[in-house]
Amino acid sequence: MKAIRILINSNIFISLSAVAITVATQIQLGLNPQWHPYLFLIFFATLFEYNLHRLITILTNSDALNSDKHNWVKDRLNWFYLLVLLSVIGFAISVIEAKLKVLLTLAPIAGLTLFYSTPLSKSASGIFRLRQIPFLKIFLISFVWATVTVLLPVIHSEKAYNNFHILTMIIERFLFVFAITIPFDIRDMIADRQAGLKTIPLLIGEKKSIYSSISALVLFFTIAVFHYLITNQWLIISAFTISFLTTIVFLINERIRNLPLYYYGILDGTILLQGVLVLGLYFINLIFQE
C-alpha cells in the first residue's frame, strides 16, 4: 500500500495511465502496440505538468502544504524538487527523440496545459491563471487528454485514417475524462467557492453534477458501441464494456466514493484500467488466434 501511495502522490501513477490509454489508441487505430519515443514524451510531460501545477500552488500559497491534497509533499520537499527536475530532464530527452510532426502537434496543446497552471498575470486581486476562466477547467482538462492521447499515435504512424474514426475517438476520450473529472470538482466545491472559481458543481449542485458525470459516461459508451460496431472491432467493445461498468460503479457507489484513495487512485485508475483492458484483450485475442 505504501508503494501505491508513493506512485499516486508523486503523479507517476497518472503518468502511467496516460501512457496506457495512448497505447490503447494504437490498438483502436488497428496498429500493433509498440513503444515509441512519444510514449516517453507523454509520460514525462504528464509527470512534469501535474507536479508543476503542485509546485506553483505551493509557491503561491503558503497554506497549500497544510491541505490534504499537498500534505504528502510537506515532509518530502527535496524529493519533490528532484522529481520535478527529473521530469524536465526526461521530457527534454524525449523531445530530442520524438518526430518533428509529433512535437508540432503537441506544442499548442502543451502551451494550453502550461497556461492552465502557470500564472498569466498578477494584480491587486491576486494571481490569474487560465483555469480561473468560468467553467473552463474541466473542458480544458478533457480536451487536452483527448487530443494528446489520440492524435499523437495518429501523427506518429503517418498513415491515412478516416476523419470520422479519429474524431469519434477524440469525442469518446473527451467524454470519458469529462465523466471522471466532475467528481474532482465536486470534492473541491468549498475551495473553489472560496477562490472565486466557477465550476459545474457550484452552478448546478452536487446531485445534478453526479447525474451529469453518469450521463457523460453513458454517452461515451453509447457512441463507442456504435462506432466499433461499424469498424467491427469487437475487442474494443468488450474492453470498453468492462471499463464502462466498472467506472459507473465507482461513480455511483457512495461507499467507494468515501475511500481515501478514491480520487487519485480509483478515478485516475479508470484511465489506466481502460488502457490495460484494451491491451490485455488484444494479447488474449492473439493467443487464441495461434
Secondary structure, DSSP 8 states (H G I E B T S, - for coil): -HHHHHHHHTTHHHHHHHHHHHHHHHHHTT------HHHHHHHHHHHHHHHHHHHHHHHH-TTGGGSTTTHHHHT-HHHHHHHHHHHHHHHHHHHHHS-HHHHHHHHHHHHHHHHHHS--EEETTEEE-GGGSTTHHHHHHHHHHHHHHHHHHHHHHT----HHHHHHHHHHHHHHHHHHHHHHHHHTHHHHHHHT---HHHHH-HHHHHHHHHHHHHHHHHHHHHHHHHTT-HHHHHHHHHHHHHHHHHHH-HHHHTSTTIIIIIIHHHHHHHHHHHHHHHHHHHHHH-
